[in-house]
Amino acid sequence: MSRSFVALLVAAAALVAILLVFFGPFAPSFDVDGRGEEHRERGPLGDVELADEHPAANGEPGAAPSVADALGTVPTGGREALVAATEEPERPLVVRGQVLDAYGSPAAGVAVRWYPADPDRAFDAFVEAARSNGPGGPGPSIRVDPVFVSSDGEIEDSKWEAYLDLGDDPYVYTDETGWFEFPWSDARVGGTIAYGVGLFANGAPRAPVDEQGRDHYLRLPARGANAPRLVVELTAKENGDPIFPSFAEIEALHLADPPADVETLPESLTSRGHYRLDVDPRQILRQQGVLRVDSLAPGSWRLRVRGDSSEFVDRTVTMPFDGDDVVVRLELATYDGAWTSSALAGDTVDDLVPDASTGFADYPGDPAKWRPLEDRSANKQFLHTVRGFGTGPFSAAVLEIDLEAVPDACWNDSIALEFLGERRFAWNRRISDLAGGNWNVGRRERLFLDLAKLPTDGAPLDLLASLADGALDVYVQDDTVVHALSLHVVP
């Protein structure tokens, strides 16, 4: 027997011995929870320790030991090197959850802020996670906020509390299903979550962070039961079926004075001692066939609402100081098609594309006098032909335009639609008439013009037929800023 053959036998025997040590019956145990197996559950965040087995998460005291802990550390680095080469690093569980409104429906667009129990540790964890996920993430910073502690509606004390600012906005916002998530966060840091920020006079409600990384289910409290609610019921004019208010907004027109015998305004109607003037879309609670708005200050409010395939309605409602809810019942015409939109994008003169075939581009002819979006210069004209919404016929159309009056003589500015040639338009109206009052410097208004019922000095004008060619000319003069422009149509 040759020496080389003997050497091969010895090497093979050594290899078999090594394999038996690591993978045979004498291999070290990987038992984690005493039952001969790793006891883990697959959850929405990945592998999560079961709460009844290991109260703490991801290696905190009381958690299941890692594979490296089970193997132990050996001076040679053999088994330690094996674990390091095969074990993926365990990612921390992020802070996330869902926000519901007072009626149990998902609340979209709600501002949520995380106040970590240890801001420095949260900062370090964020930076480390961001680094491991590559460049391009937001730059974190630690900021402080005054937090008011109240009891029975009375502010007793205030303190400063730190939060993690993840970039340009100190909040994250819930999506259409009410869900939120703090990217690259670590739930083990703990702390509290403030949700519904800006919706309540005495501060947003709070909830403790689940340090095991379980999802948070948070419910917004009602905004006050001591003031009438606005309740709008929406049904189809044809068959009475309920219509979901896919678009809804409400804004104050004129707020009434409180009754003479009232010394203190109720908290549900006020913010820092004054009537609430604005209603955020998050405060409009929408369900099938109905929308509700809690705690509107007394006075006149403008309601705009429509369904996915229903007509657009613009109504004025009056809210009392107290008493019963105000119920508005709307029967809406419905269409076979659904609303689609075409918006003007870009804020340069090159983004304005007035129709040259009709001569609209020559009115005025000097592009130096054209006003692009957001241009605040005086004595310029906005002119653009909206396209990209298809060709007719159309069942409905609404032009949404956001305007602001700027110096010089803005009071007599007007808006015109559909150029007919020779300085004539199919429809023209003073902005002050559309905005319900004087068009003075600094005033801003978002108009929704129903192209089937445009106001005139006589009967309403229907421009739907003119959209059949897939184009709509829009002209605004000449000391008025156009912030945004969209055309919404239903085939």
Secondary structure, 3 states (H helix, E strand, C coil): CCHHHHHHHHHHHHHHHHHHHHHCCCCCCCCCCCCCCCCEEEECCEEEECCCCCCCCCCCCCCCCCHHHHHCCCCCCHHHHHHHHHCCCCCCCCCEEEEECCCCCECCCCEEEEECCCHHHHHHHHHHHHHHCCCCCCCCEEEEEEEEEEECCEEEEEEEEEEEECCCCCCEECCCCCEEECCCCCHHHCCEEEECCCCCCCCCCEEECCCCCCCEEEECCCCCCCCCCEEEEEEECCCCCECCCCEEEEEEEEECCCCCCCCCCCHHHEECCEECCECCHHHEEEECCEEEECCCCCEEEEEEEECCCECCEEEEEEECCCCCCEEEEEEECECCCCCEEEECCCCCHHHCCCCCCCCHHHCCCCHHHECCCCCCCCCCEEEEEECCCCCCCCCEEEEEEEEEECCCCHHHCEEEEEEEECCEEEEEEEHHHHHCCCCCCCCEEEEEEECCCECCCCCCECCHHHHHHCCEEEEECCCEEEEEEEEEEEC
